[in-house]
Amino acid sequence: MNLKTLLAATALAALAAGPLHAQTLRWAAQNDALTMDPHSQNHATTLALLQHAYEGLVRYSAKYEVEPALATKWTTISPTQVRFELRRGVKFHDGSPFTADDVVFSFGRVRQPNATMSASVSGVNEVRKVDDHTVDFMLAAPNPILLRNAINFYVMSKAWSEKNRTTNVQDFKNKEENFASRNVMGTGPYRITGWMPEQRLTMTRNDGWWDKHTGNVKDVVYTPIKSDPTRVAALLSGDVDMLTDLPTQDVARLRADPKVKILDGPEVRTIFLAPDVGSAELKHSSVKGKNPFADKRVRQALSMTIDRVAIQRNIMRGLSIPAGIMVAPGVNGHTDALDQPAKVDVEGAKKLLADAGYPQGFEFRLNCPNNRYVNDEEICQAIVAMWAKIGIKATLMAENMATFAQKFQNFDSSMYLLGWGVATYDAQYTIQALVRTRTTGADGNFNFSKISDPEVDRLTDAMKVEMDNTKRNAEIHDALVRIKDEVLLIPLHHQMRPWALKPNVTTIHRSDDRPEARFTSLK
């Protein structure tokens, strides 16, 4: 039995393992969570699973409106002080009470250097306990998207963390683990009962949850299945109830199958390339003593050589929107006028390379995940072939998301492919995390390509505190234009995201790629 067959068999065996209740949702997608530590990794699949067990002070409604969660009310005391009244009677899954101490503790934890979730408290200097059920957020300045940021500020139990020596965030990039990286203690609608990485994650309904379950799902079995044919086979055979990573080549066939229903929807996620623009010498490259990606002309040449329409047609089967900017439709700041991709111009790209001093091109390594985004490895393979036309020899290293993430988060890459979903539905989330100069907290906390552009920094810092929507949207616009004109990142496309369900399953499509069992029912 070869490795591919073995992995497929293991995945299907995991689906069948253990007794299933009549209201068990069997959900599959292509990649797994990276960790159970809620403050460690800003990774959509990880957050999609953890949101069932961990909660924030606020959450999204079915229509993406901010609504109360662990806080019942918030009041602006002053432009830099917001008071949150905490929900009384909430219990963690171990029965211990939720209090202000847990919020203060979680704030300190999410701002630690190893955390990549610090954007969730961007602009907050301090969380101050007023009493057991009241906290004040002390802000550095007025914050126009405080509540939308806070959606991802998951609250952990201070007592549980101290008891289990997990007050520090997992050091993921150095492959270290802690108790919270494998165990979960939240207040949410489901209790995560087990996680076997790359095999399955199980959860069961928390009947002591403070809110009402709108769906009837009692148990969830999540199975990561990397192989496209195996995922589809699991759905068609009845081993899976919901598939949220559809192979693009199978969508038309599945639409015509009466045993399946397709739930269509966009995703506010942009797939892009991140070249190392800031290192003095480019790693894993044939160029020594300097960095060709520091030259805008080189970045322009690489972007101009990518045929995004061909990728849309041949690889994505129409399920993508060729991108010219770093935010997708549906995100505040996106405009169709800005979102026009670079036109393919191979001869123009060759001239730009020659003008930059690389008439024969050069070599470097392209890092890419092979189990995270729709057709991620195939996209990278196509781009490598396109670049060969201008003398660029990119060696593709495609691998599992977990090991891929460790590489780029250690700055061990010439260039990498990533997808960025916008949890706040506001472009600041993208600009501040990916493009602003990396300093502390949320500023540049996912800027692993060493971008440092003073104009983008100025505009980012302005939009973070501007409460006038018209002025703020102008700052967002100007920042997106600057990023595009300087080719600081290379956007490829915005993903479309149909899901496939068995006919007896009803749920709400989530454009942030985070299915929720609380909105799901089985007949």
N, C-alpha and C positions, 0 to 999 in steps of 0.2 A: 504493500500500500504506500503510494507516494505521499509527500507531506500535504499537498493540496487536498487529496482525498481524505487523509486522516483528519485534517482540520475541519473539513465539511462534516465528516461523520461525528466528530466531537461536538460540533455545534448542534446538530440535529439530536444527538443523544441528550445534550443538556436541555433541550426543549421538552423531551419526554420524561426527564428525571423527576421523580417526586410526585405526590398526589396533587391534582389540580381541582380547585373548586369550580362550580358552575359559572361563577362570575370572575374567572381568572382571565385577565388580558395578557395575551402572549404577543409581545412587541419585539420586532427585530429591526436592526439597522446595521450599517456596515462597520461602524467603529465603536469602541468601548469608552467608558469613562477613563480618565487618566489617574484619578485619585478620588477618595471620599472626603478629603480635607476641603471644606467649603471655601477656604480663603487662598488655596494654593494655585489653582489653574483657571484662568479665564478661557474656558474651552466649552463650546456650546453643548456638546453631548454630556460632559461632566455636570454642567449646570442644569441641563434638562432632567437628568436623573436626580440630582441632589435637591432640586426644588420641591420634590415630593415629600422630603423629610425636613429640610431646613426652610425657615421663613425669614422675611425681613419685616421691618416696621410697616412697609407698604408693599403692594403687589399690583399686578395688572388685572383688570377685569377681562371678560371675554372680548371686549372691544378695545383693549389696550388703553383704557383709562386708568389713571392711578387711583387706587382705592385703599381703605384701611386694611391692615393685616394685624401685626403684633402691636401696632399703635391704633388707637381709635380716633384720634384727633390730633391736629397739629396747628399751632398758632404762632404767627410771627410777632415776637415780642419787640424786636427791633430789626433793622435790615441785616444784622449779623447775629441774630439769636432767634432760633426756632425751637419752640417747646413741643415735645411729643408726649401725649398722655397714653400710657401703655395699657394694653388690654388686661383686665383683671381675671384671675381664675385660670389662666393658661398654664398647662403642665407640659414639661418635657416628656419624652417617651418613657423615661424611667419613673415618672410620677412626681418629680421635683418641680417646684414652682418657678415660673419665669418672672424675673424682676429686672429692675433697672441695672443691677450689678452685672447681669449677663450682657446687656447692651454696651455698657462701658468697657467690659472685658473684650467683647468682640471687636469694638472699634480699635482698641489697642492692638489686637492681634492682626486685623486685616491691613494695618499699616506697616507691618514688619517687612524688612527687606526681601524676604523670600516669597511674600504674597504677590500675586499678580492681579488681585481683585481690589486694589486700592482706589480704582476709579469709582467704586461704589460709594466712597466717602470723600470724593474730590472736593476740595475747598473747605473741608471741615477741620478746624484746628483742634477741637476738643469736644468730647461728649461728656456733659456734666450731670451727675445725678442730683436731682432735686429732692426726690423721695423714692420710695420703693416702686412707684408706678409712674414716675415722671422723669424725663431727661431733657436737657437742653443741648441742642447742637449749636456750638459756638463757631461761627464762620469767619474765614479770613476776609471775606467781602460778600456783598450780596451774591446770591447763587441762583441763577434762573432755572436750572434743572436739578436742583437738590433732590427732589422727590423721585425723579426718573432715574437718577444715579442710584438712589437708595434701594431700588427694586432688588439689586444684587447684593445688598449688604445683609448677608445671612447671619443670624444670631445663634451662637453656640452657648452651651451651658458652662458657666465659669467653674462650678463645682466639679462637673464631670471632667472637664479639661485638666483641672488641677489634680484630681484624683488619679487620672491616667497619664500624667506627665506629658500632656500634649498642648501646653500653653503656647508653644512656639509653632509657627507654620512649617509644614513639611518643606524640606529643601529638595524640591523635585528635580531641579536641573543637575544636582549631584547624586541623584538616584538614592537619596535617603528616604526612610519612612518613619512615621510616628504612629501612635495609636489611632489618631483621627484619619490617617490615610487609608485605613482598612475598616474602621468602625464609625458608626453614625449615631448622634444623639441630638435630635431636633425637636421641634414642636409641631411639625407639619401634618398633613392629612394622611401620610403613609409612613410606616416604619420600614427602613431598609433592613432586611433580615439576613442578607448574605451577599457577598460579592466574590466571585472567582474570576479574576481578570482574564479577558479574552474568551470567557466561557458563558457566564450568565450573572445577572444581578436579580435578586428577588426582593419584593416588598409586599407588605400587607397593610390593609386599611387600619388607620388609627381611629378606633371608635370613640376615643376620648378627645378627639379634636374639637377645638372651640367653635368651628364653623360647621355648616351643613354640607354634606356631600351631595352635589347635584347629579352625579353619575352613580352607577351601581357596581362599579368595579371593586371587588374585595381584595384580590391579589393581582400582582403584576410580575410577570417573568420577562425580563429584558435579555435578549440574546444578540450579541454582536456576531454577524456573519459576513466576513469579508468578501467571499465569493459571490459574484452577481448571480450566476445560475442557481447556486444553492439557496440564496435568499428567496428567489422567485419560486423555486420548487417547494420550499417550506410553506409559502403562502398558498400555492395552488393545491398542495396535498392536505391542507388544513392544519398543519403543525404551527402556523403563525396566524394571528388574527389581524395584525396591523404591521405594515411595512412602510417605513418613512424614508428609506433610501432606495428609490426605484432606479434600476438600470435604464438609462435613456432608451436603449434599443428595444426594451420590452414594454414601454408605456402603451404604444398603440395596440399591441396584442392583448395587454391586460384590460384595456378599455372595452374590448370586444368580448371579454370573457364574462359570462353571467355569474360565475362564482366569485367575482371580484367587483368592488366599486371603487372608483377613483375620486379622491378628494383633491381638487385643484386649488392652488394658491401660490403666490409669489413668496420669495424669501428675501429679507432685507440683508442679504449677504453678498459681498463683493469678493471675487477671487482675484488675486493680484500677485505680482512678483516684487520682492523686496531685495534690491541690490545693496551690497555693503558700500555705502557712499562715503563713509567717514574714516576708514582705516588708512594709515599711511601706505601700507602695502596690502594688496588683495590676497587673502588666503586662498590656497588651493588653485593657484593661477600660474600660467606660464610667464606672466609679467612680473618682473622682480624690481623692487625698489620704488614702486609707485602703485597707484590704484587707478586703473582705467575708468572705473565707475564713478570716480570723483569728477569726471569730465561730463558735463551735461550732454555733449554731442554723442558720446558713446551710449548714454542712456536713451537718447532720442533714436539712435540707430537701432537699438534693440527693440524698442517699442514699434517703430515704423515697419519692422520686418515681420511682425506677428500678424497673421491674417485671422482676425477675430471672427469674421463672418464664416470663414471656412471651419473654424473650431465649432462655432454655433451649429453649422449645417451638418458636418461630418462626425463630430464627436459628441456634441450635446443634443443632437437630433431636434434642434429648435428650442430646447429647454434652457435657454440662456439669453441674456440681453448683452450684446457687446458693449463694453464699458469705456467711457472716456474720463470718468472721475471715480473717486474712492467711496462714494455712497450710492445706494440703490434707490430706485423709485419707492416712495413710501417713507423715506427718511427726510426730516426737516433739513432743508439746504439743497436737496436735489432739484435740478431743473433739466428738462430735456435739452435745452439750448447748450448747457455746459457738458452734458453727458454724450459727447460725440467723440468716438475713439479716433486715434491716429490713423490716417489713411496709409494703406500698404504702399511702400515706395522702396523697393530693393535697391535701385540704383542710387537714390538719394541717401539711403542708409550707408551704402559703400563709400560715398563721398564724405559723409560725416565721419566715418571711421578713419578714412585716410587723412582728413583734416585734423583729426585728433591725434594722429601719429601711429595709427594701427592699420595701414593699408592691406596687410595680410591677415588681419584679425588677430585673435589670441585665444587661449584656452582658459577655462575655469570650471568649477564644479557647481552644478545646480542641484539643490536639495529639494525633495518633494515627498509629501506623504503619499501612501498608496492605498489608504483605507479610510480617508476622512471626508473628502469632498467628492462631488459627482464627477467621476472619470478623471480624478486628479493625476494619476500617473500617465494616462493617455494624453492629457493636455500637455504635460511636460514633455512627453516624447514628441508630440507634434511641434512644439516650440523649438526643441533642439534641432529638428530637421529644418525648420524655417531659418534658424540662425545660421545653419551651415551654408546657406546661399550667399552670406556676406563674409564668410571666412571665420565665423565664430564657432569654436569647437567646445560645446558644453558637455561635460561628462555628467550624466544623470545618476544621482543616487536617490532611489526611491525606496522608502521603507515605512514600517509601521509608525503611526502617529506618535506613539509614546517615545520611541527612540529618536524620531525626527525632531520632536519638540525639545528634547534635551539638547540636541545639537545646536539648533538656532538660538535657544535661550542661553547658551554658553558662547554665543557669537562665533560659532565654529562653522561658518558658511560663507561662500562667496556671494551667493544669491539663493533665495528660497521662495517657494510658492506657499501662500497662506490664503485662507478665507477669513473675512472679518464680518461678523454679524453685528448689527447696531442695536444693542439691548435697550437703549434709551429712545430710539427712533429720532435721534437728533445728531447731526453731523459732528458736533463737538466731541462726541464719544470716540469717533474715528480719528479725528485730527489730533486731539490731545494725546491719545494713547500711542498712535503709530508714527506721528510726524513731528510733534513738538520735541525739542531737545530733551534728552533724558536727564532728569534731575532727581527729584525725590517725589514720593507719593504717586499720584496719577500721571504726572507730567512725563510723557515718553515711556511709560512703564511697559509698553509692548513695542518700543522702538529698538529693535534688535539689528537694524541696518545703519545705526549711527548717523541718522539724519540730524543736522543742526542748521536750521535756516532762520536767521533773525527776523525776517518778515513774517514767516509762519508763526514763530514764537510770539511776536507782538500781537498778531491777530487772535491767536489762541487765548492769550492772557486777557485780551479785551473781551472776547465773547464769554469767557468764564464768569464775568461779573456784570455784564450789560443786561439790565432789566427791561430796556426798551426793545421790543421785538423787532421793529423795523431796523434799528441800528445794528442789533445783534445779527440779524439775517444778512445784512450787508457785509458784516465782518466774516461770517461763515462763507459767503459767496467769494469774497476776495481771497480767503485762505484756500478754498478749493481751486480757484483759478491759479494761484501761485504754485500749488502742488502739481497741478497739471502742466503748467508752462515749464516748470523746472524738472519735470519727470522725476520727482523725488521717489515715487513709487510707480509701478507699471500696472495699472488696472487691466484686467482681461475681460471679465464679464460678471454680470449679476446672475445668480442662480435662480431658476424656477424650481418649484419643489412640490410636485404632485405626490400624494400618499396613496397607498393601496390598502383597502380594508375588506374584510369579509362582510357580506351583506348584513349580518346581524350586529355590526359594530357601528355606533354613532359617536362622533367626536367633533371637536372644533379645530380646523386647520390653524396652525400658529406660524405666522411669518417670521418669528424669531427662532424657528427650528426647535421649539421646546414643547412637544406634545404633553398634555396634562391629563392624568388619569381622573382627576376630579371632574373633568368635563366629558368623561367617556362612559358609555353604557353598552352593555351586551344584552341582546334579547334572547 
